[in-house]
Amino acid sequence: MATVLITGGTGMIGKAITKVLLTRGHAVIILSRNDTNNKPAAGNFSYARWDIQNMTIDKEAIAKANYIIHLAGAGVADKRWSKRRKQEIVDSRVKSGELLVKALNEIPNNVKAVISASAIGWYGPDPVIPNPHPFTEDAIASNDFLGTTCKQWEESIEPVTIAGKRLVKLRIGIVLSKEGGALKELLKPLYFSIATILGNGKQVISWIHIDDLARLFIAAMENENMSGIYNAVSPHPVSNKELILQLASVKQGRFFIPFYVPSFVLKMVLGEMSIEVLKSATVSCAKVEETGFEFQYPSVKGALANLLK
């Protein structure tokens, strides 16, 4: 079995991937900024230290790894986008990528492939709604904040190919998970039987179930024919309104009240981040499906039923 080194492994996505890897018998090493002495190894699971600011990394962890799954990055939706926060979002992605490139060039290793996260923030808004031509991987990066961030993010890890490593970049959509992320926030009003539709609700959400995303990362690791960029989204994007009403139906049955949150309110509360909440982005997963990958949760109704059962 393989040894997989994961950056950002303590986050929602990292935990899901780790769980599947361990179930399949792989060994997992989580890179951590904190004191790893207080995090003892358990079976095939262990921690190693890295320091992005000082550009240092555990050499033994790099030497042991057969694959690297690169997820590190400050949460985009965790805080308002102040100038300082935006720089933190960029630096956490770019500097961590540069550190991995440096390590793979300087430390003798047996790494076969690097599977790196990116995001569908790469793409701008749909030109029309509904968009009959979903975004594909060859589209140029948007010139907005998330578009330029994703471009720098992907460019920072690209030089691993010069070191002879197979590189796969997964542009991740909105992840649906009961452990956190968007779904946790969308559920909050439903505790009061209110289904909050954002803006006019027509904006398209390109989403993916957390289990499918974890499986896709591992498929990208194991499938030697996968290389380059893939959109990590389900086959069936939905409008914000459809997502909220399906969620309300699964959670509350018929006992809920739809409520539209006006765009100007979202702009007041979220600031610049409201652009992303209100943005429509229809993204294609055709390239992923062409690899033979099969989604366990292609429809949002099935995904929500599974997550909220």
C-alpha positions in Angstrom: 0.0 0.0 0.0 1.1 3.6 -0.6 2.1 6.3 1.9 0.2 9.5 1.2 1.3 12.9 2.5 -1.6 15.4 2.9 -1.3 19.2 3.4 -4.4 20.8 4.9 -5.3 17.4 6.2 -7.1 18.6 9.3 -9.8 20.3 7.3 -13.2 19.0 6.2 -11.9 17.6 2.8 -8.7 16.3 4.3 -10.5 14.3 7.0 -12.8 12.7 4.4 -9.9 11.7 2.2 -7.9 10.4 5.1 -10.8 8.2 6.2 -11.1 6.5 2.8 -7.3 6.1 2.5 -7.0 4.4 5.8 -10.0 2.1 5.1 -8.2 1.0 1.9 -5.0 0.2 3.9 -2.8 3.2 2.8 -0.6 5.0 5.3 -1.4 8.7 5.8 1.0 11.5 7.0 -0.6 14.8 7.8 1.6 17.9 7.5 0.8 20.2 10.5 2.0 23.7 11.5 1.6 22.9 15.2 3.7 20.9 17.6 3.5 17.3 16.2 5.0 15.9 19.5 1.5 16.2 21.0 0.0 14.3 18.1 1.1 10.6 18.5 1.0 8.2 15.6 -1.8 5.7 15.5 -1.4 2.7 13.2 -1.0 3.9 9.6 -1.7 7.5 10.6 0.9 10.1 11.7 1.8 13.8 11.7 4.8 15.7 10.4 5.7 19.3 10.8 6.1 22.0 8.2 6.4 25.8 8.5 5.2 27.7 5.4 6.4 31.1 6.6 10.0 29.8 7.2 9.9 27.4 4.2 10.8 24.3 6.2 9.3 20.8 6.0 9.9 17.4 7.6 12.5 15.8 5.2 11.6 12.3 6.5 7.9 12.8 5.6 8.9 13.8 2.0 11.2 10.8 1.7 8.5 8.4 2.9 5.7 9.7 0.6 4.6 7.9 -2.6 1.9 10.5 -3.2 1.1 14.1 -2.1 -2.4 15.5 -1.8 -2.2 19.2 -1.5 -5.2 20.9 0.1 -3.6 23.7 2.2 -5.2 27.1 2.1 -7.0 29.6 4.4 -10.8 29.2 4.2 -12.2 31.6 1.6 -15.6 32.0 3.3 -14.4 32.0 6.9 -14.0 35.8 7.3 -14.9 39.0 5.5 -12.5 39.9 2.7 -10.4 42.6 4.2 -7.2 43.5 2.3 -5.3 41.6 4.9 -7.6 38.5 4.7 -7.4 38.4 0.9 -3.6 38.4 1.1 -3.7 35.6 3.6 -6.0 33.6 1.3 -3.5 34.0 -1.6 -0.3 33.5 0.5 -1.5 30.3 2.2 -2.0 28.7 -1.2 0.9 30.1 -3.2 3.6 29.8 -0.5 2.6 26.3 0.5 2.8 25.2 -3.2 6.2 26.8 -3.5 7.4 25.0 -0.4 6.3 21.6 -1.8 8.1 22.4 -5.1 11.2 23.3 -3.2 11.1 20.1 -1.1 10.6 17.8 -4.0 13.6 19.4 -5.8 15.9 19.3 -2.8 14.9 16.1 -0.9 15.5 12.6 -2.3 12.0 11.1 -2.7 9.8 8.5 -4.4 6.8 10.7 -5.0 4.9 9.5 -8.0 2.2 12.1 -8.3 0.9 15.3 -6.7 -2.9 15.8 -6.5 -3.5 19.5 -5.8 -6.7 21.3 -4.9 -7.9 24.3 -6.8 -11.4 25.8 -7.2 -14.1 26.7 -9.7 -13.5 30.2 -8.6 -11.1 30.1 -11.6 -14.2 30.7 -13.8 -16.1 34.0 -14.0 -19.9 34.3 -13.9 -22.1 32.6 -16.5 -22.6 34.9 -19.5 -26.3 34.0 -19.5 -28.6 32.1 -17.1 -29.2 29.3 -17.8 -25.8 28.8 -19.5 -26.0 26.3 -22.3 -22.2 26.1 -22.5 -20.9 25.1 -19.1 -17.3 26.1 -18.2 -14.7 23.5 -19.2 -11.1 23.2 -18.0 -9.6 25.1 -21.0 -11.4 28.4 -20.1 -9.1 31.3 -19.1 -9.1 32.5 -15.5 -11.4 35.2 -14.5 -9.8 38.6 -13.6 -11.6 38.9 -10.3 -10.2 38.1 -6.9 -10.9 34.3 -6.9 -10.0 33.9 -10.5 -6.5 35.5 -10.0 -6.1 33.6 -6.7 -6.8 30.3 -8.4 -4.4 31.1 -11.2 -1.6 31.9 -8.8 -2.5 28.8 -6.8 -2.2 26.5 -9.7 0.9 28.1 -11.0 2.7 27.7 -7.7 2.4 23.9 -7.8 3.0 23.5 -11.6 6.8 23.3 -11.3 6.6 19.8 -9.7 6.2 18.6 -13.3 9.8 19.7 -14.0 10.8 17.4 -11.2 9.1 14.6 -13.1 6.0 14.3 -11.0 2.6 13.6 -12.5 0.4 16.5 -11.5 -3.4 16.6 -11.2 -5.3 19.8 -10.3 -8.9 19.4 -9.2 -11.0 22.6 -9.4 -13.5 22.0 -6.6 -17.1 23.2 -6.6 -19.3 23.8 -3.6 -18.8 20.9 -1.3 -21.8 19.4 0.4 -20.9 17.8 3.8 -22.6 17.4 7.1 -19.3 18.2 8.8 -19.2 21.8 7.8 -18.9 24.2 4.8 -21.8 25.6 2.8 -24.4 23.0 3.9 -23.9 23.8 7.6 -24.7 27.5 6.9 -27.6 26.7 4.7 -29.2 24.5 7.4 -29.2 27.2 10.1 -32.4 29.0 9.0 -34.2 25.7 8.6 -34.0 25.2 12.4 -36.6 27.9 12.4 -38.4 26.4 9.3 -37.2 29.2 7.0 -35.7 28.3 3.6 -33.5 31.3 2.7 -33.1 31.8 -1.0 -30.2 34.1 -1.8 -30.9 37.0 -4.2 -33.3 36.0 -6.9 -32.2 32.3 -6.5 -31.5 31.9 -10.2 -27.7 31.7 -9.8 -26.4 28.2 -10.6 -24.5 26.2 -8.0 -21.9 23.7 -9.2 -21.6 21.3 -6.3 -20.2 18.0 -5.2 -20.9 15.5 -2.4 -18.0 15.2 0.0 -17.8 11.4 -0.5 -17.5 11.8 -4.3 -14.8 14.4 -3.8 -12.8 12.2 -1.6 -13.1 9.3 -4.0 -12.1 11.6 -6.9 -8.9 12.7 -5.2 -8.0 9.0 -4.7 -8.9 8.1 -8.2 -6.6 10.9 -9.4 -3.9 9.5 -7.2 -4.3 5.9 -8.4 -5.2 6.4 -12.1 -1.9 7.0 -13.9 -3.7 8.2 -17.0 -5.1 11.3 -15.1 -2.9 14.4 -15.6 -3.7 18.1 -15.8 -6.9 19.9 -14.7 -10.3 18.4 -13.9 -13.4 20.0 -12.6 -14.5 18.4 -9.4 -18.3 19.0 -9.6 -21.3 16.8 -9.9 -23.0 16.1 -13.3 -26.1 18.1 -12.4 -25.6 21.7 -11.2 -28.7 23.4 -9.7 -30.0 26.9 -9.1 -29.7 28.3 -5.6 -33.5 28.2 -5.3 -33.6 24.5 -6.3 -30.8 23.6 -3.8 -32.5 25.5 -0.9 -36.0 24.0 -1.6 -34.6 20.5 -2.0 -32.7 21.0 1.3 -35.8 22.3 3.0 -37.9 19.4 1.7 -35.5 16.8 2.9 -35.0 18.4 6.3 -38.5 19.7 7.0 -40.9 17.9 4.6 -43.6 20.5 3.8 -43.2 22.5 6.9 -41.0 25.5 5.8 -41.4 29.0 4.6 -39.4 30.2 1.5 -37.8 33.5 2.2 -35.8 35.6 -0.4 -32.8 37.4 1.0 -32.3 40.6 -1.2 -29.0 41.1 -2.9 -28.4 44.4 -1.1 -28.7 42.8 2.3 -26.2 40.2 1.3 -23.8 42.9 0.1 -24.2 44.7 3.5 -23.5 41.6 5.5 -20.9 39.9 3.4 -19.2 42.8 1.7 -17.2 41.9 -1.4 -17.7 38.2 -0.7 -21.3 38.6 -1.7 -20.2 38.6 -5.3 -19.4 34.9 -5.0 -22.6 34.0 -3.1 -24.7 35.7 -5.9 -22.5 34.5 -8.8 -23.8 31.9 -11.2 -21.2 29.4 -12.4 -22.3 26.4 -14.5 -19.3 24.0 -14.6 -18.9 20.8 -16.6 -17.5 17.5 -15.2 -17.4 15.8 -18.6 -13.6 15.4 -18.5 -13.8 13.6 -15.1 -16.5 11.3 -16.4 -14.4 10.5 -19.5 -11.8 8.9 -17.1 -14.4 6.4 -16.1 -15.1 7.9 -12.7 -18.7 7.3 -11.6 -20.5 9.7 -9.2 -22.3 8.0 -6.3 -24.4 11.1 -5.8 -25.0 12.7 -9.2 -28.3 14.5 -8.1 -28.6 17.0 -5.4 -31.8 15.3 -4.1 -29.9 12.0 -3.5 -26.9 13.8 -2.1 -29.0 15.7 0.5 -31.0 12.7 1.4 -27.7 10.8 2.2 -26.2 13.7 4.2 -29.3 14.4 6.2 -30.5 10.8 6.8 
